[in-house]
Amino acid sequence: MSARSGWNQRKRGGHRPPLQSIIALLVAGLISAFGTSCSKAQTAQAEDLSVPDAPTVAVAKATVEDISRGIVLTAEFKPFQEIDVMAKIAGYVKKINVDVGDRVKEGQLLALIEVPEMADDQVRAESMLSRSQAELSRAGDELQRAESSHTIAHLSYTRLAEVGKQRPGLVAQQEIDDAKSKDLVAEAQVSAAKSSVSAAEHQVQVSSADVQKIKTLFEYTRVTAPFSGVVTRRYADTGAMIQAGISSSTQAMPLVKLSENTLLRLIFPVPESAVPTVHVGQAVDVRVPTLHRSFPGRVARFAEKVSSSTRTMDTEVDVPNPDLVLIPGMYAEATLTLERRNDVLTIPILAVDIGSDESSGQALVVTPENRIESRKLQLGAQTETKIEVKSGLREGELVVTGNRANIKPGHLVRPKLAEIAAPPSS
C-alpha cells in the first residue's frame, strides 16, 4: 500500500508543476493584454485632450499706441514764383548769356540790349544840361548887376531926399522924383533877375533829370535776374529785335522765363469737411510717386473761402527743394493730418464690425481658455489699419482678425498671431 500510494503521490507531484505554469502563463497574458489595451485607451484619450479638433484663427493683440487720421490730396508742383523776363526798352539783343536749364543768381546779367540812338540822346541831354547851367550862371550875373544898379539908384535917391528935407529949395523936386523913379526901376530889375535865376535853376534840374533818365535807360540795356532761379525757357537769340515790356502783349516778346525752384508750392483743394482743421504751419507729408520718396512740407497759406462750385478751399503747401530734386509739374500726394490721438488702445480695423453710427461695434475676443467671446466696443478715431477702442477691451487681449463667418461665441479655437500689413509708406 505504501509503495502504491508513494507512486500515486509521485504521479500527482510530477503533473502539478506543468498545470500551474500553464495557468500562470494564461493569467499573465490576460493581465498584459488588459494593461496594454488600457494604456492605449489612456494614450488615445490624452491625445484627444491635448490636440482637440479646433480651427486655427488669426488674431491680433490690443496695443496702446499713437494714431492719426488724415486725407490724401493730389496736386502738381509749381514754382514758388515764375516770370517772363522782359526788356524795359526796345532794341536789339546784343548778347544773351543764359540758356535753358541754367541756374542764375539774383542780379546776374542775363542779356545786353543795344539801342544805337541812345548814345545821341545822352549827348543831347548832357549838352542841354551844360546850356542850362550856363543860363543859370548868366542869370546870376544879371542879378548881381541889377542889385548893384539898385544900390546906386537907391543911394542917390536917399541923398537927394535928405538934402531936400534939410535945405528946402536947394534941390529941384524934379531931380528928387527922377532919382526915386530910377530907384524903383532898379528894384524891379532886381526882382526880374531873381526870377530869371529861379527859372534857370529849374531848367538845370530838368536837364539833370533828362541826363539821369538816359543813364537809367542805359541801365535797362542790362537785363538782370530779379531773383535766383532756373531758366526754363529762352525766347530770343542774339540780334533779335525786342520790344519794350510796356508795349502790348502781342508786340512785346520776353527774353527768357525764370522760375524759382528752390522752393515749390502745392495747391490742394481741401474738402469742406476738412476745412476747420487747416491752419498755417500745419505739417504735411508730401510723397512723390515717381521718385518713391517723401518730403516734408508745411501749410503756408489758404484762401479762407470755400468755392461754391467745388465746395473745396484752395490750400498752399510750401516744399523746400534746395537740391532741385523736385521738378515743377511733377505730381505729388500730400497727407494732411486731420486728427491725432496719443497713447490710445487700438486694434486692427479688420477685427471690428462697425455699427451704423461708427462710434460702436463688435469684435470676437479669444479668452485665456481659447474660447470665442463676443464683445461690444466703444470706438473712436480710426486710420487705414487701426481703430481706437474707448471701452470693452483691455490691453493685451486677443481679437480675431481673420474670417469670422464660421466662428461663433463659445467655440474652441487655436489662436495664431497674424501680422497686419502696414499701409504704403507716404
C-alpha positions in Angstrom: 0.0 0.0 0.0 2.8 2.3 0.9 4.5 1.7 -2.4 1.3 2.3 -4.4 0.5 5.4 -2.5 4.0 6.7 -3.0 3.8 6.0 -6.7 0.5 7.9 -6.8 2.0 10.8 -4.9 4.9 10.9 -7.4 2.4 10.8 -10.2 0.4 13.7 -8.8 3.6 15.6 -7.9 5.0 15.1 -11.4 1.9 16.6 -13.2 1.2 19.6 -10.9 4.1 21.9 -12.0 3.1 22.0 -15.7 -0.5 22.8 -14.9 0.3 25.6 -12.6 2.7 27.0 -15.1 0.1 27.0 -17.8 -2.5 28.7 -15.5 0.1 31.3 -14.5 1.0 32.0 -18.1 -2.6 32.4 -19.1 -3.3 34.8 -16.2 -0.1 36.8 -17.0 -1.2 37.0 -20.7 -4.7 38.2 -19.8 -3.2 40.8 -17.4 -0.7 42.0 -20.0 -3.4 42.2 -22.7 -5.7 44.2 -20.4 -2.9 46.5 -19.4 -1.9 47.2 -23.0 -5.5 48.0 -24.0 -5.9 50.3 -21.0 -2.6 52.0 -21.9 -3.7 52.5 -25.5 -7.1 53.9 -24.4 -5.4 56.3 -22.0 -2.9 57.4 -24.6 -5.7 58.0 -27.1 -7.7 59.9 -24.6 -4.7 62.0 -23.7 -4.1 62.7 -27.4 -7.7 63.7 -27.8 -7.4 66.1 -24.8 -4.0 67.6 -25.9 -4.9 68.0 -29.6 -8.5 69.0 -29.8 -10.3 69.2 -33.1 -10.3 73.1 -33.1 -9.9 75.5 -36.1 -6.9 77.9 -36.2 -7.8 81.6 -36.3 -5.7 84.7 -37.0 -5.6 87.1 -34.0 -4.0 90.3 -33.0 -3.2 91.9 -29.7 -4.9 95.1 -28.4 -2.0 97.6 -28.1 -1.5 101.2 -26.8 0.0 103.5 -29.4 -0.3 106.9 -31.2 -2.6 107.1 -34.2 -3.5 109.8 -36.6 -6.2 110.3 -39.2 -5.7 112.2 -42.5 -6.7 112.7 -46.1 -4.5 112.2 -49.2 -4.8 115.0 -51.7 -3.1 115.1 -55.2 -1.7 118.2 -56.9 1.3 119.1 -59.1 4.3 121.1 -58.0 4.5 124.7 -59.2 7.5 127.1 -58.9 7.3 129.4 -55.9 7.4 132.3 -58.4 7.8 132.3 -62.2 8.0 135.2 -64.6 8.8 136.1 -68.2 11.8 138.4 -68.1 11.1 141.4 -70.3 13.2 144.2 -71.6 12.3 147.7 -70.3 13.4 149.3 -73.6 13.1 148.4 -77.2 16.3 147.4 -79.0 18.4 144.6 -80.4 19.7 141.7 -78.4 23.4 142.3 -78.4 24.3 139.3 -76.2 22.4 136.7 -74.3 24.3 134.9 -71.6 22.0 132.1 -70.5 20.1 129.2 -71.9 17.5 126.6 -70.8 18.5 124.8 -67.6 21.0 127.4 -66.4 20.9 128.3 -62.7 21.2 132.0 -62.1 21.6 134.2 -59.0 19.7 137.4 -58.2 21.3 140.3 -60.1 23.1 138.1 -62.6 23.4 139.6 -66.1 21.1 137.7 -68.5 21.3 139.7 -71.7 22.5 143.0 -73.2 20.2 145.2 -75.3 21.7 147.5 -77.9 20.0 150.9 -78.6 22.1 152.8 -81.1 20.2 156.2 -80.8 20.5 156.2 -77.1 24.1 157.5 -77.2 23.0 160.5 -79.2 20.2 161.1 -76.7 22.7 161.1 -73.9 25.0 163.6 -75.7 22.0 165.9 -76.3 20.8 165.6 -72.7 24.3 166.4 -71.4 24.5 169.4 -73.8 21.2 170.7 -72.6 22.4 170.4 -69.0 25.5 172.4 -69.8 23.4 175.0 -71.5 21.1 175.2 -68.6 24.0 175.6 -66.2 25.4 178.4 -68.4 22.0 180.1 -68.4 21.9 179.9 -64.6 25.4 181.5 -64.4 24.3 184.3 -66.7 21.1 184.9 -64.7 23.3 185.0 -61.6 25.5 187.7 -63.1 22.4 189.7 -64.2 21.1 189.5 -60.7 24.4 190.8 -59.3 24.4 193.7 -61.9 20.8 194.6 -61.1 21.5 194.6 -57.4 24.4 196.9 -57.9 22.4 199.3 -60.0 19.6 199.2 -57.5 22.1 200.0 -54.7 23.5 203.1 -56.5 20.0 204.4 -57.5 18.6 203.9 -54.0 21.6 205.7 -52.5 21.2 208.7 -54.9 17.5 209.0 -54.2 18.1 208.8 -50.4 20.8 211.5 -50.5 18.7 213.9 -52.6 15.6 213.3 -50.4 17.7 214.0 -47.3 19.1 217.3 -48.7 15.6 218.4 -49.8 14.3 217.9 -46.3 17.2 219.8 -44.6 17.5 222.6 -47.1 14.2 223.0 -49.0 14.6 224.6 -52.4 18.3 223.7 -52.8 17.5 220.6 -54.9 14.7 220.8 -57.5 11.8 218.5 -56.8 12.1 217.1 -60.4 15.6 215.8 -59.6 14.3 214.0 -56.5 11.4 212.5 -58.4 13.8 211.3 -61.2 16.0 209.7 -58.6 13.0 207.9 -56.9 11.9 206.6 -60.3 15.4 205.2 -61.1 15.4 203.5 -57.6 12.1 201.8 -58.3 13.2 200.7 -61.8 16.4 199.2 -60.3 14.4 197.4 -57.7 12.1 195.9 -60.3 15.2 194.8 -62.3 16.5 193.0 -59.2 13.2 191.1 -58.9 13.3 190.2 -62.6 16.8 189.0 -62.2 15.9 186.8 -59.3 13.1 185.3 -61.3 15.5 184.6 -64.1 17.8 182.9 -61.7 15.0 180.7 -60.3 13.9 179.7 -63.9 17.5 178.9 -64.8 17.8 176.7 -61.7 14.6 174.8 -62.6 15.9 174.3 -66.1 19.1 172.9 -64.7 17.0 170.4 -62.6 15.1 169.4 -65.7 18.2 168.9 -67.8 19.8 166.9 -64.9 16.7 164.7 -64.8 16.9 164.1 -68.6 20.6 163.1 -68.2 19.6 160.8 -65.3 16.8 159.3 -67.4 19.2 158.5 -70.2 21.6 156.9 -67.7 18.7 154.9 -66.3 17.7 153.7 -69.8 21.3 152.7 -70.3 21.0 150.6 -67.2 17.9 149.0 -68.7 20.0 147.7 -71.5 21.5 145.3 -68.9 18.7 142.7 -68.3 19.4 141.0 -64.9 17.7 138.3 -62.9 15.2 139.7 -60.4 15.6 136.6 -58.2 17.6 133.4 -58.0 16.2 130.5 -60.1 16.4 128.4 -63.2 15.9 129.4 -66.8 13.1 127.2 -68.0 12.6 128.7 -71.5 14.5 131.0 -73.9 12.6 133.2 -76.3 15.2 135.3 -78.1 18.6 134.9 -79.7 21.4 137.3 -80.5 20.3 140.0 -82.9 16.6 139.6 -82.3 14.5 142.8 -82.1 12.9 143.2 -78.7 10.0 145.5 -77.9 9.7 147.3 -74.6 7.9 145.4 -71.9 5.4 148.2 -71.6 4.2 147.5 -75.1 1.1 145.4 -75.8 1.3 141.7 -75.1 1.0 141.0 -78.8 4.1 143.0 -79.6 6.4 142.6 -76.6 8.5 139.4 -76.5 10.2 138.2 -73.4 13.8 137.2 -73.3 13.6 134.1 -71.0 11.3 132.5 -68.5 12.8 132.3 -65.0 11.4 130.0 -62.2 12.3 129.9 -58.6 12.6 126.1 -57.9 14.4 126.0 -54.6 11.0 126.4 -53.0 8.0 124.8 -54.6 4.3 125.2 -53.8 1.4 122.7 -54.0 -2.1 124.0 -54.3 -4.6 121.5 -52.9 -8.4 121.6 -52.9 -9.3 120.7 -49.3 -12.8 119.3 -48.9 -15.3 121.4 -46.9 -15.5 118.8 -44.2 -11.7 119.1 -43.5 -11.5 122.9 -43.8 -11.9 123.6 -40.0 -8.7 121.5 -39.3 -6.5 123.5 -41.7 -4.1 126.1 -40.1 -0.9 127.8 -41.1 2.2 125.9 -40.2 0.5 122.5 -40.2 2.9 119.7 -41.1 2.2 117.9 -44.3 3.9 114.7 -45.6 4.4 115.0 -49.4 5.0 111.8 -51.3 6.2 111.8 -54.9 5.3 108.5 -56.6 7.8 108.9 -59.5 10.7 109.3 -57.1 9.4 106.9 -54.4 10.4 109.5 -51.8 8.7 111.7 -49.2 9.4 115.3 -48.5 8.4 117.5 -45.5 6.1 120.4 -46.1 4.0 122.9 -44.2 0.8 124.8 -44.9 1.9 128.3 -45.8 -1.4 129.9 -46.8 -5.0 129.2 -47.7 -7.9 131.0 -49.4 -10.1 131.3 -46.3 -13.0 130.8 -48.7 -14.9 127.7 -49.8 -15.6 127.6 -53.6 -19.3 127.5 -54.2 -18.9 125.3 -57.3 -16.5 122.6 -55.9 -17.1 123.0 -52.1 -13.3 123.0 -51.6 -10.8 125.5 -50.3 -7.5 126.1 -52.0 -4.6 125.4 -49.6 -1.0 126.1 -50.5 1.9 124.0 -49.1 5.5 125.1 -49.4 8.0 122.4 -50.0 11.8 123.2 -49.8 13.8 121.9 -52.7 17.4 123.0 -52.1 18.9 120.2 -54.2 16.4 120.7 -57.1 15.4 117.1 -56.9 11.8 118.0 -57.4 10.8 119.4 -60.8 7.8 121.7 -61.3 5.0 119.7 -63.0 5.6 116.5 -61.0 2.5 115.1 -59.3 2.6 114.7 -55.5 0.4 113.1 -52.9 0.1 115.1 -49.7 -1.2 113.6 -46.5 -3.0 116.2 -44.5 -3.3 115.2 -40.8 -6.8 115.9 -39.6 -6.7 114.3 -36.1 -4.1 112.8 -33.9 -4.5 110.7 -30.7 -1.7 109.7 -28.4 -1.5 106.7 -26.1 -4.8 105.1 -27.0 -5.9 101.4 -27.1 -6.0 100.2 -30.7 -6.8 97.1 -32.6 -6.8 96.3 -36.3 -9.8 97.7 -38.1 -10.3 94.3 -39.7 -11.2 92.9 -36.3 -14.3 95.1 -35.8 -17.8 95.0 -37.2 -18.5 98.8 -37.1 -22.1 99.8 -36.3 -24.2 102.3 -38.2 -23.1 105.3 -36.1 -19.4 104.4 -36.4 -18.9 105.0 -32.6 -19.7 101.4 -31.6 -19.1 98.0 -32.9 -18.4 94.3 -32.1 -15.4 92.1 -32.0 -14.7 88.5 -31.3 -12.2 88.0 -28.4 -10.2 84.9 -27.7 -10.3 84.2 -23.9 -7.4 82.6 -22.0 -9.2 79.3 -22.3 -9.2 79.7 -26.1 -12.9 80.2 -26.3 -14.6 82.8 -28.5 -16.4 85.6 -26.8 -18.3 88.4 -28.5 -17.7 92.0 -27.1 -19.4 95.3 -27.7 -16.9 98.1 -28.1 -17.0 101.9 -28.0 -14.9 103.2 -30.8 -13.0 106.4 -31.5 -10.6 107.7 -34.2 -9.6 105.3 -37.0 -6.9 105.1 -39.6 -6.4 102.9 -42.6 -5.4 99.9 -40.5 -6.2 100.8 -36.8 -9.1 101.9 -34.8 -9.3 103.3 -31.3 -11.2 101.3 -28.6 -12.5 103.5 -25.8 -14.1 100.7 -23.8 -14.9 97.0 -24.0 -11.4 95.7 -24.3 -8.1 95.6 -22.3 -4.5 95.9 -23.5 -3.1 92.5 -24.5 -6.3 90.8 -25.2 -6.6 88.9 -28.5 -9.1 89.8 -31.1 -10.0 87.7 -34.2 -8.8 89.4 -37.4 -9.4 86.5 -39.9 -12.6 85.1 -41.4 -15.3 85.2 -38.7 -18.1 83.7 -40.8 -17.9 80.2 -39.2 -16.9 81.2 -35.7 -19.5 81.6 -33.0 -19.2 82.6 -29.4 -18.2 79.6 -27.2 -16.3 77.8 -29.9 -12.9 76.4 -29.1 -10.1 77.8 -31.4 -6.4 77.8 -31.8 -5.2 81.4 -31.9 -2.3 82.4 -34.1 -0.9 85.9 -34.1 -1.0 87.4 -37.5 1.0 90.4 -38.9 -1.2 93.2 -40.2 0.1 94.7 -43.4 1.1 98.4 -43.0 -0.2 100.9 -45.5 2.2 102.1 -48.2 4.8 104.5 -46.9 4.0 108.0 -47.8 
